[in-house]
Amino acid sequence: MSEFFEYLGEVLKRVFQDIGAFFNTAFASPWGPVGENFKAYGELFNQYSRTWGAGGWIFYVIFIILLILLIGGLGVLLFFLLRKYIRFVKREINKEELQETIERLNYELFNTIKEKDKILALKTGELGFPITKKEQEEATETIKEASSRFPKLTYVDYEYASFNSEIKEIDGLTLEELCNAFRNFAASQLHLYYTLDTIRQLFAGIATSKLIILEGISGTGKTSLPYALGKFFEYDANICSVQPSWKDRSELLGYYNEFTKKFNETEFLKALYTSIYRKDVNLIVLDEMNLARIEYYFAEFLSVMEMPNINEWKIELINSYADDDPKFVKEGKILIPQNVLFFGTANNDDSTFTISDKVYDRAISLFFDNKGIPFDCEYQETMKLSYDQLDHLFKNALDDFPVSDKILEKFSILDDFVIKKFKLAFGNRILKQLRTFIPVYVACGGTALDGLDFIFTNKILKKFESLNIAFLRDELKQLNTELDKLFGKGNFKMAHAYINNLIKMGQ
C-alpha cells in the first residue's frame, strides 16, 4: 500500500514540475537573456567611455535623457490606450444593460396593459355598469394590440376596420390638366413654385419608376415637392428621416425582439402597411436618403420591385407565422402595394454618400439647382384621385403617344456613337423606361424630344462623371455635334448644358 502512495506522490510531483516548467518556458525564459544583455551593455560602456572626452559625455547625457523620454512616452501612451479601451468596454456593457432594461420594461408594460383591461372588464361587470359596443371593441383591440407581435400594424387593422376606401373617379381628367392643377395648387395654397417642365418630369417619372430621387442643393424645394403632392391628393406624405448609421433593412423596417417577443416596427413599415388599405396615391419620403448607403438599407426593395409579376413584390418581416399576426402579414411577409410611391431627397455635398449606378438605373431622378420663381395663377383646390385612375391615365398615354420608330432609330445611332467614343452602353432597362417616360411626358403637355433629352441626360450622361473627362474633351464636343446632327439645333438643351459643364470640369 505504501508503494502506491509513493508512486502517487512521484506522479503528482512530476505533473507540477511539468506545469512549472511550462510557465517558466512560456513566460520567464524569454526574459532570461535580458540580464546578460545588461551585462554586455556595461562592458560596451566601459570599453568606449574612457576615450569620449567632454563632448562625448555631453552627447551621452543627451542620449540617456532622450531614451528615458522615449520609454516614458511609450508607457504613457500604453496607459492611455488601456484606459480608453476599459472605458469603451464599460460603456458598451452599460449600453447593453440599458437596452435590456428598456426591452424588459416594454415587455412588462404590455403585460400590465393587458392585465389592466382584464381587471377593468371584471370590475365593470361586477358593479353593473353598462359597456357600449364601441367601448367593448376598443378594450378588445387594446388587449389584442398588447398581445400581438406587431402592435402598430395591429392597431392599423383596428383603425381601418370600417374604412371606406372607395374614391369617385374624376370625369374627363387628362394628365396635362393634372399637371397644371398640381402646379397651381402648390403655388396658390403653399407658395411653392415649380416649372411646368418639372411637374411633367415628375408625373412621367412616377409612371416609369416607383422610386423618384430629388437631388440638388439645400433649400431648392426637394422635400416640399412630395409634401405638396400629398396635400394635393388629400393624403399627407409620410416623411422618414434617414440616419447616417443605417446599414441594413432592419433600420428601415424594424426587427423582431427575442426578449419581448415583439417586432419593433418603424414608422416606415407602418406607412407601408397602411397603404395596403387605401386606394389613393401614398407617398413615403426618405429624407436625405444618401446620408447612408441606399444600396444597403433599401437593397431588398430595389430588387423586389424589378420583378415583372407584381404579386411577387413581397418583403419578409419575420420567418415564422402566428395566428394573431396583422391581417396583411401573410406567412411573415407583406406585399408592396402598387399605390405606394417612394421619394428620396439627396443633397450633393461632402457629408453624403454618392448614389450608385444600381440605384440610378432603377430610379428617376430630378435635379433642383435653383429656387422657384413666383408666378401668378388661379386658386386651385385639392384633388382626391385614386391610384387606379392615375394608372389608367398612364396606360392611355402609352397607347395614345407611343415612341415613334424614327426617334428609336436616331436613339440607336446615338447609342452606337456613345459606345464607340465612350465605351458606355445604354442597356435594356433604360430602353424600357424610355418607352414609358416619353409617352407620359407627351401626355402631360411636353414634346417627345424633350422627354428623350431628359432620359439621355439623366440616364446616360450622368454615367460620364465616372470617366476621365480631362482626356475626353474632344469626344464630348463631337457628342454635342452629333446631337445637333440627329435631333436638330436648339433641341436637347439639358444634354448640351450637361456636356458643356463636363467640358469645363475637364479643363
Summary of the structure (lengths in Angstrom):
residues: 507
radius of gyration: 35.3
end to end distance: 99.6
largest distance: 115.4
contacts: 1406
relative contact order: 0.09
helix: 63%
strand: 9%
